[in-house]
Amino acid sequence: MLRSVIAGSGSAIAPHRVTNDMLARIMDTSDAWIRERTGVETRYYVEPGTRTTDLGVIAAERALEMAGVAREDIDLVVFATMTPDQYFPGCGGLLQSRLGLRPVPAFDIRQQCSGFLYGLQLVDAHIRAGLARTALLVGAEIHSGFMPWGPGSWARLAGDVEAPLEPGEWETTTSVRHLTVLFGDAGGAVVITAADDGSRGVVDQALYADGTDAAKLCVPGNGFARRPYVDPEQIRRLEHVPVMDGRYVFKMATTRMTEAARALLERNGLTPGDLKLVLMHQANLRINEFVQRSLGLSDAQVCHNIQRYGNTTAATVPLLWDECVRGGRIEPGDAVLMVAFGAGMTWGATLVRA
């Protein structure tokens, strides 16, 4: 039976480092407030005009280089993002063109924070079915486009002006601080190849979705339930910005991620102690610490980078994988569990032998 092996990985980090103290220039927050609730210390933003596909291309090029795979060998592209360059077409075909790949199937998927795991299952299914042998899976996001900040806020954030914000603008930025402090811009990519070596590759996956409480974490506006799908009133009401019931999401994420991990390990005759590493979606450090305790994982088995990058949604898991591989924390044959929870609601776990 063919197995899907991650042969190479790459990352793309936006150029502008934004600290918590910088955010405190434009909203009622502080470094201590953000760290205590989220664990985030810094995040990175792109230059205006940068596209999600731009980050995907950089990450993909680095993944191809690590894998030693020629571009003409890629026969499948999957792009996971909730922040596409435009409403349509999707980023997958744009990435194919930008990389100079031959015409191949290109999927765009929108499972938000679970997007990379869903993409990995899609690639694995193609490889096991013999429909692909060398695939490129990308997760990339530009969340800074969600920020409802005017020119004055951006200028003050960058330190270009010192004048206080107008009261109305300060109130607006503060009203969504529980969301905006979380997110950063980044891209991650992996090259996945078919192999008949049963000792390596994707072992098993367990993915789930339940839309019952989708309104607890969503973007309420800019959709085709409206006519027109976007208008000035929606923007004024900030309906283009995500809304989140933080307590609900915390409870669901800690519960569902733990359940998925345990179920997958049990199905494969493993215990948490058999794992080299667990790579969790980096939404909130407090969520991941809770899951770590629930599963009884040691600090050596868990790695985090939300402190540096914030929540980069579909990019968090491939970004973690790439850092761990390049840092020597993942070696061939290691048992690695990936776990995620995201809007939808979607969640799941994937077991891989590196």
N, C-alpha and C positions, 0 to 999 in steps of 0.2 A: 504494500500500500504506500502510495506517495505521501510524503509529509512536507509541510510548509516550514522551511527554515529561514529565520531572519539572518540574511547574509551580510547586511551592512545597514548602517544608520547614520543619520545626519540631523543637525539642528540649525535653526536660524533665529538669532536673538535680535530684537529691534535695537536701534542705536542709542536711544535716549533713556538713561536711567532716571527713574522718578522715585524719590524717597518719600517716606511718610511725612517728614517735616515739610517737604515741598507741597504736598497735598493740603497741609494745614494752612497754607497761604491763601487757599481759595474756598475753604469750607471749615465748619466748626468740628475739628477733629484734632488728633494728636498722635504722635508716634506710639505712645503708651496705649491709647485707646485702640488703635488698629492692631498692634501686636497682640494685645491681650485677647481680642476676639477672633483673630484670624491667623496669626502667626506671620503675616506678610510684613516684610521690612522694606522691600523695593520691588519695582516692576519696571518694564521697559516699554516705551511707546515708539512707533514708527514716525518717520517724517510724513507730513501731510502729502497725500497723493500716492502713497505706497499702497499696493494692493496685497490682499491675502495671497494671491498666486505668486507674488514676488517672493514672499517668505517661503512658500512651498517649493519654488524653483531652487532657492539656495539650499534648503535642507535636502532636497532630492539629489542635487548634484553632489553633495557631500556623502550621501548614502551610497550613490553609485560608485563613487571613488573608493569608499571603504570596501564595498562588496567586490570591486574589480569586475563589474558587469558593464558591458557595452550598451549604449542606448538602443541599438538596433535589436537587442535581445529582449527588451521589455515588451510583453504582450498583453498587459493589463494594467490599468491605472484606476485607483480608488482614492478619492479626495474627500476627507471628512472636514466639514467646517459649518459653523452657524453664522459666519460673517463673510459671505462671498463677495467677490469684486462688484457684482451687480446682480439684479434679480435673476436674470438669465442672460446668456447661457451660464452653466455651472463652471466651476474652477477646473474640473477634470480635463475637459477638452482644451482649455486655455493652457494648462500646464503641459499637456502633450505637445502642443504647438511650440510653446516657449522652449521646451527642452529639445525640440527637433526629433521627437520620437516618430516612428512610422505610425500610420493610422491603426489604432488599437481600441478595444472597448475602454471607455472611460466613465466610471460611475461617480456621481456626487451623492453623498449621504449626509443626513442631518439628524444625528442622534446626540448632538450637543456634547456634553462631557463624556458620554459613553461612545462617542463616534469612532475613536480608534479601535476599540474592541469590536464594535460592529463591523468596521472595515476589515479587521483581521479575519473575522469569520467569513466574510464575503470572499476574500482572497483565498482562504483555506478551502472553501467549498469549490471554487474554480479549479484549484490545483488538484484536489482529490478527484474531481470529475474529469480531469484531463483537458480542461478547457484553457488552461494557462500553465506556463512553466516558470515564468519570471515576472513578478509583479512589483509595482511601485505603489506603496500605501503612504499617503500624506495626511497629516493633521495640522492645520494652520488656522490662526485667528488674528484678526486686528480688532480688538475690543475698544481701542481708543476712539473708534468711530461712534460708539454708543454714548460717549460722554456728552451730556447736555450742557456744555460749557461754551460761553461766548468768547469772542476774541480777547476781552479783558481778562478772563480767567486763564486762558492759555498763556497770555503774556506774563501775568503775575506768577503762574506756575513755573515758567521758565526763568523768572527773575529779571525779566526785561523791564518791568515797571514795579514800583513799590507802592503806588497809590492804592488805598483800600478799594475793594469791590463795592459797587453800588449795592445797597441793602437787598434789593430784589434778586440780584444775581447770587449774592451770598446765600440767601434763603433757598434758592433753587439748587445750588450745588450741594448744600447741606442736606436737603430733603432726600437725596439719593446716595448719600455717602456710604450707607451700608452695602451698596452694590459697587459703586465706582472704585472704592479702595481695594477691592478684591482682584481686579482684572489687569492683565498685561497682554502684550502682543508677542507672538512667537510662532515658530513652525517646527515641526518634526517630521521625519520621513524614515521609512525602512524599505529595503529591497528584500523581497521574499522569493526564494527559489524552491523548486521542487526537488526532493531528494528521496531516495528509497532506503536511506539509513534510518532505521527505526529508533535509534538512540537519540535523535535530535528532532526538533521541530515542534509545531503546535500539537499538543497531546489531546486536549479536550477544552470545550467551552460551554458556558451556561449563560445565556443572555435572556433578558426579560424586559417587558414593557407593560405599563398599565397607565392608561390615560385618564383614569377616573378623577384624579386631582391635578390635572395638568395646569389649571389656573394658579396653582400655588407657586409656579415658577415658569414664567412665560413672558413674551413680548405681546402686550394686549392689542397694540395697533399695527398699522401698516400691513394689513392682510386682506384677503379677498372676501372676508365676511363683511367688509365695509364697501361702500360705494360713494366716492372713489376709494381705492384701497389705501391712499394716503392723502391727507389734506392738512392745511395749516393748523386747524383746531386740534387735531391729534398731536401734532408736534408741540403746540402750546401746553397741552395737558400731559406732556412727557410720555405719551403712550407708545413712542418708539423706543423707550428705554425698558429693559427687563424689570419685572416686578418679582419679588420673592418673599415668601413666608419663611423667614429664617429658622424659626423653631421647628416647623414642619419638615423642612428640608434636612435639618440636622438629624432629627429623629429617624426619618426615612433612610437617609444615607447611611447612618451607622447601622441600622437594622438590616437593610437590604444587602449592603456590601458584605457584612459578616455572614449572613445567611448564604449568599451566593458562594463565598469562599469556602465555607464549611461543606456545602453540598458538593461542590466540585472536587474537593480533596477526598471526601468520603467515597465518592463514585470511583475514584482512581486509586483507592487504597492507600492514601497518604495522610499524614498529619501535618500541622503547621511546622513542626520541628524538622520535617523532611525538606523544607524549602530553603534555598539559598537566599532568595530575596522576594519581597512582596512590593510591587510597584502599584501604589494607589493613585487614583486621580487626585490632583492637587487642587482641591476646591477650598479647603479650610484645614489648617493644621490641627485644630481641635477635633474635627471629625476623624482624621486619620489616627490621631493618638488614641481616640476611643476605640476604633476598630483594632488597632494594635493590641490594646489591653484585652479586648474581647477574644481575640484569637490566641492570646498568649505568646505573641511574637517578641523576640529579643530586639534590642536596638540595632544589633548588627544585621538583622534580617529586613530592616525597613530603611528606606532612604527618602528624604524629602528635599525638594528645591523650591517649594512655594515661598519660602523666605525671600528668595532672590527674584523670582519671576512672577509671583502672584498666580492667579488662576488663568491658564491659557487654554482652557476647555479641551478641544480635540488634540491639542499639541502636548498636553501634560505628560501622557504616558510615553509617547515616543521620545520626548525630550529627556525624561528620566532614563529610559532604556539607553539612549545614546550616551548620556553622561556616565552611566554605570559601566557600559562596555569600554568606553575610552579611558575610564578611571581604573579599570581592572577589577571591578566588583562583580562583573558577569563574565564567566568563562565557559567555553564549550562544555555541554553536558549538565550545567547547573539547572536546577529546577526553579523556575521563576513564575510567580503568580501575579497576574495583573488584575486589578479590581477597580470598578468605576461605578458612579451613580450620577445621573444627569436629568435634565428637564425632559419631560415627556409623559410620565416619568419612565426613564430607561435605566437599566443597571445590568451588571453581570460580572463574570470572572473568566479569565483565560489562563490555562496552564500551559507553559512552554518549557521545553528542554532546549537550552540555548545552543 
